[in-house]
Amino acid sequence: MSAKAKYARESYTTMTEMVLPNDTNTLNNLMGGRLMYFMDVVSAIAALKHCNRVVVTASVDNISFKEPIPLGSVVTLQAKVTRAFNSSMEVHIEVFAENPVKQTKVKTNSAFFTFVAVDQVGNPINVPELIPETEEEKALYEGALRRRQLRLILAGKMKPEEAGELKALFS
């Protein structure tokens, strides 16, 4: 372990919000854009905790809205860094909606966001390595390189044949 390396648990961040009338659409469910805002905030905080630097959102993977989140729900978002590269970090977010009156809780969303650490003038800077400890952290860590290569291919920044981890998908 290098002196700069950090454990995934050190970036763990929880954020809780209540769905209020101003957050909802005409069906009285949380607006998707408002949820994406919450997800961006909680994941940015996790990335900031990992690198202790200013971070900017670089990409957002697919966000599927599996369950509506009704007015009055308590929304809990949990985020942590899954892997750090040179200046970028992948963050995994899970979203849960709870009805405290009925005492029900359901996982509604999950996604991966990518952040880049920057200096005071906006230039990318190196971030600490990440050390996964649990089986879940190790699985997310291992998959992060494939997800990163896929993001780069989709963004036109990498050719499919250059993605060593994804060769089987493109052969």
C-alpha positions as CSV (number, residue, x, y, z in Angstrom):
1,M,0.0,0.0,0.0
2,S,1.4,3.3,-1.0
3,A,1.5,6.2,1.4
4,K,-1.2,8.0,-0.6
5,A,-3.6,5.0,-0.9
6,K,-7.0,5.1,0.8
7,Y,-9.6,2.5,1.6
8,A,-13.0,2.6,-0.2
9,R,-14.7,2.9,3.2
10,E,-13.0,6.3,3.7
11,S,-15.1,7.8,0.9
12,Y,-18.5,6.4,2.1
13,T,-21.1,9.1,2.1
14,T,-24.8,9.0,3.0
15,M,-27.3,11.7,2.2
16,T,-30.9,11.8,3.2
17,E,-33.6,14.0,1.6
18,M,-37.4,14.2,2.0
19,V,-39.5,14.4,-1.2
20,L,-41.3,17.7,-0.9
21,P,-44.0,19.1,-3.3
22,N,-41.5,21.3,-5.1
23,D,-39.5,18.2,-6.0
24,T,-42.3,16.3,-7.7
25,N,-43.8,16.0,-11.1
26,T,-47.5,16.0,-12.0
27,L,-47.9,12.5,-10.7
28,N,-46.6,13.5,-7.3
29,N,-43.4,11.5,-7.7
30,L,-39.8,12.7,-7.4
31,M,-38.7,14.3,-10.7
32,G,-35.9,12.3,-12.3
33,G,-33.7,15.5,-12.7
34,R,-34.0,16.2,-9.0
35,L,-32.9,12.6,-8.2
36,M,-29.9,13.0,-10.6
37,Y,-29.0,16.2,-8.8
38,F,-29.1,14.4,-5.4
39,M,-26.9,11.6,-6.9
40,D,-24.4,14.1,-8.3
41,V,-24.1,15.8,-4.9
42,V,-23.6,12.6,-2.9
43,S,-21.1,11.1,-5.3
44,A,-19.1,14.4,-5.6
45,I,-18.8,14.4,-1.8
46,A,-17.5,10.8,-1.9
47,A,-15.0,11.6,-4.5
48,L,-13.9,14.8,-2.6
49,K,-13.4,12.6,0.6
50,H,-11.2,10.3,-1.4
51,C,-8.9,12.8,-3.0
52,N,-9.3,15.9,-0.7
53,R,-9.4,18.1,-3.8
54,V,-11.9,19.9,-6.0
55,V,-13.7,17.4,-8.2
56,V,-15.8,17.8,-11.4
57,T,-18.3,15.4,-12.8
58,A,-16.8,13.8,-15.9
59,S,-19.5,11.2,-16.8
60,V,-22.7,9.6,-15.7
61,D,-23.5,6.0,-16.6
62,N,-27.0,4.8,-17.4
63,I,-29.6,5.8,-14.8
64,S,-32.7,3.7,-14.9
65,F,-35.7,4.7,-12.9
66,K,-36.8,1.3,-11.5
67,E,-39.4,2.5,-9.0
68,P,-41.2,5.8,-8.6
69,I,-40.4,7.8,-5.4
70,P,-43.7,9.3,-4.1
71,L,-44.2,12.6,-2.4
72,G,-43.3,12.4,1.3
73,S,-40.8,9.6,0.9
74,V,-37.5,9.7,2.7
75,V,-34.7,9.2,0.1
76,T,-31.4,7.8,1.2
77,L,-28.4,7.9,-1.1
78,Q,-25.2,6.0,-0.4
79,A,-22.0,6.5,-2.4
80,K,-18.4,5.5,-2.3
81,V,-15.4,5.4,-4.6
82,T,-15.0,2.1,-6.3
83,R,-11.7,2.7,-8.1
84,A,-9.2,5.5,-8.7
85,F,-7.2,5.9,-11.9
86,N,-4.8,8.8,-12.6
87,S,-6.9,11.8,-12.0
88,S,-10.4,10.2,-12.2
89,M,-12.5,8.2,-9.7
90,E,-15.5,6.0,-10.3
91,V,-18.2,6.4,-7.7
92,H,-21.1,3.9,-7.1
93,I,-24.4,5.3,-5.8
94,E,-27.3,3.4,-4.5
95,V,-30.7,5.0,-3.9
96,F,-33.4,3.8,-1.4
97,A,-36.9,5.2,-0.9
98,E,-38.5,4.7,2.4
99,N,-42.1,5.3,3.6
100,P,-41.6,5.9,7.3
101,V,-45.4,5.6,8.0
102,K,-45.8,2.2,6.3
103,Q,-42.2,1.2,7.4
104,T,-41.3,0.1,3.8
105,K,-38.0,0.6,2.1
106,V,-37.1,-0.2,-1.6
107,K,-33.9,0.2,-3.6
108,T,-35.0,2.5,-6.5
109,N,-31.7,3.2,-8.4
110,S,-28.0,2.7,-8.7
111,A,-25.5,4.2,-11.0
112,F,-21.8,5.0,-11.6
113,F,-20.5,8.5,-11.8
114,T,-17.0,9.5,-12.8
115,F,-15.2,12.5,-11.3
116,V,-11.9,14.2,-12.1
117,A,-9.8,15.9,-9.4
118,V,-8.6,19.3,-10.5
119,D,-6.3,22.0,-9.2
120,Q,-7.2,25.7,-8.7
121,V,-7.2,26.5,-12.4
122,G,-9.1,23.4,-13.5
123,N,-6.2,21.1,-14.6
124,P,-6.5,17.4,-13.8
125,I,-4.3,16.2,-10.9
126,N,-3.4,12.8,-9.6
127,V,-5.6,11.1,-7.0
128,P,-4.7,8.5,-4.3
129,E,-5.0,4.8,-5.2
130,L,-8.0,3.0,-3.8
131,I,-7.8,-0.2,-1.7
132,P,-10.9,-2.4,-1.7
133,E,-11.4,-4.5,1.4
134,T,-14.8,-6.3,1.3
135,E,-15.9,-8.8,-1.4
136,E,-18.4,-6.2,-2.8
137,E,-15.7,-3.6,-2.9
138,K,-13.3,-6.0,-4.7
139,A,-16.0,-6.9,-7.3
140,L,-16.8,-3.3,-8.0
141,Y,-13.0,-2.5,-8.2
142,E,-12.4,-5.3,-10.7
143,G,-15.3,-4.3,-12.9
144,A,-14.3,-0.6,-12.8
145,L,-11.6,-1.0,-15.5
146,R,-14.1,-2.6,-17.9
147,R,-16.7,0.1,-17.2
148,R,-14.0,2.8,-17.7
149,Q,-12.9,1.3,-21.1
150,L,-16.5,1.1,-22.2
151,R,-17.1,4.8,-21.3
152,L,-14.0,5.8,-23.2
153,I,-15.1,3.8,-26.3
154,L,-18.6,5.3,-26.2
155,A,-17.1,8.8,-25.8
156,G,-14.8,8.2,-28.8
157,K,-11.7,8.5,-26.8
158,M,-10.6,4.8,-27.2
159,K,-10.9,2.4,-30.0
160,P,-12.6,-1.0,-29.2
161,E,-9.4,-2.9,-30.2
162,E,-7.5,-0.9,-27.6
163,A,-9.7,-2.0,-24.7
164,G,-7.9,-5.1,-23.5
165,E,-10.5,-5.8,-20.8
166,L,-13.3,-5.8,-23.3
167,K,-11.8,-7.7,-26.2
168,A,-14.2,-10.6,-25.8
169,L,-17.2,-8.2,-26.3
170,F,-15.8,-6.8,-29.6
171,S,-14.3,-10.0,-31.1
